[in-house]
Amino acid sequence: MSDKLAIHGGPKSKTVPFGTGKRFGEEELKELAEALEQNTLFYHFGTKVKTFLDRFNDLYGVQYSVATSSGTAAIHVALGAAGVSVGDEVITSPITDQGTLIGILYQNAIPVFADLDPHTYNLDPASIESRITPRTKAIVAVHLAGNPCDMDPIMATARKHGLTVIEDCAQSYLTRYKGRLVGTIGHYGCFSTNDFKHISTGDGGIVTVNSGSESDYYAVHAFADKNYRRFGGEVVRELHGLAPNYRMTELQGAVGIAQLRKLPDICAARRKHGDRLTAAISDLPGIKPHHVEVGNECTYWFYMLRVDERELGAPREVFSEALAAEGIPNVPGYIPDVVYMQPLFQRREAYAGTHFPFDITGITYERGLCPNAEAILRTAVRIAISEFYSDLDVDEIAAGIGKVARYFHSHTTQTIGDTER
Ligand SMILES: *Cc1c(COP(=O)(O)O)cnc(C)c1O
């Protein structure tokens, strides 16, 4: 019987190996050779990082951006340029990579977590509003997994309270919110080119400067470069404030140029695959697809569905194991727990031996702070999406999810019905 689960000895839903491919090739090699030929790998003397940024600016329709050594660095630079400082509060998402938090803490500012929409997994604007205090200085809006945050109300809240909005676009290349590219809507947009993102330079990052103001651009640039000011004739080395060295090298810039050429196709493929999966699983019992609001475009860095365990008739872990047995690799949840339940926040110890900066306000982080976010991580199942997948790969993922969901739904409904009667 073909609907016998693979975990019970039935046939697997996945019949052919997943599509794979090479991310780097001749294009990257050519750019790298040219970079070495320059006889300098310093971004300010060479042309590769500059060209990388020029191309990025063209693609995004922005005037200024700055390259950094990582996505974490990009976010730190935006915070620094925004003047986020000791004791300021920064509102952000409890489901994210720690790269979102690190710059906040290095500025000795205090992360404050707002709750999420249960199905887009992005910040709930009403929850942001409820977290604002006189200390609030900025919002770091994480566009999780290629899906845009609801930016209109977030920007309205920011305007009302005079806050800076930093978009964390590390997982969201060419993602569109109501037609607009994320990373161009807030004051700054921060991207990562680490090896696991849509495009890779090994490590690296970009900050867009959306004010279009030259002085803002110079401030961002200086904050990524030890506060050196390299514009307007002579280099000014006078040290006015603390700023790290987060420079990108010419080698990263060279690879980035070649990777950017591939970016539109990568994003188009991922978008097609994710939307195809949603269409195929949206009527299944107990399965809540990765929700994208009408009018938005998600470029799926990963696909994360949720199970409604009661409706499904099985715990998330049992569903996940049965799906894996079908030949569909998946991971229950995403990060181990919401960010604020992790040891750094529970111990309130970012720097060894001190509770600074948390003790400035006496903030504590407790279970239940963001109930939607906690429920998301308890019931989510994450599935990889790749630009190298074929339509058949996606259809077989959907078939596996459908087979497992229908099996548990029909079997457990009967059992529960019998015992209840
Ligand atoms: C990857 C990532 C970062 C950090 O990027 P790095 O380049 O690894 O420092 C920040 N935020 C999110 C949401 C990410 O996924």
The ligand as an SDF file (V2000), in Angstrom:
LIG
                    3D

 15 15  0  0  0  0  0  0  0  0999 V2000
   23.3530   35.2510    9.3980 C   0  0  0  0  0  0  0  0  0  0  0  0
   22.5840   36.2080   10.1980 C   0  0  0  0  0  0  0  0  0  0  0  0
   23.1950   37.2900   10.8700 C   0  0  0  0  0  0  0  0  0  0  0  0
   24.6620   37.4460   11.0290 C   0  0  0  0  0  0  0  0  0  0  0  0
   25.3910   37.3480    9.8670 O   0  0  0  0  0  0  0  0  0  0  0  0
   26.9380   36.8970    9.9250 P   0  0  0  0  0  0  0  0  0  0  0  0
   27.4270   37.2590    8.5730 O   0  0  0  0  0  0  0  0  0  0  0  0
   26.9350   35.4220   10.1800 O   0  0  0  0  0  0  0  0  0  0  0  0
   27.6040   37.6480   11.0040 O   0  0  0  0  0  0  0  0  0  0  0  0
   22.3830   38.2320   11.4880 C   0  0  0  0  0  0  0  0  0  0  0  0
   21.0570   38.1090   11.4820 N   0  0  0  0  0  0  0  0  0  0  0  0
   20.4310   37.0750   10.8920 C   0  0  0  0  0  0  0  0  0  0  0  0
   18.9420   37.0140   10.9190 C   0  0  0  0  0  0  0  0  0  0  0  0
   21.1710   36.0740   10.2460 C   0  0  0  0  0  0  0  0  0  0  0  0
   20.5530   35.0450    9.6840 O   0  0  0  0  0  0  0  0  0  0  0  0
  1  2  1  0
  2  3  1  0
  2 14  2  0
  3  4  1  0
  3 10  2  0
  4  5  1  0
  5  6  1  0
  6  7  2  0
  6  8  1  0
  6  9  1  0
 10 11  1  0
 11 12  2  0
 12 13  1  0
 12 14  1  0
 14 15  1  0
M  END
$$$$
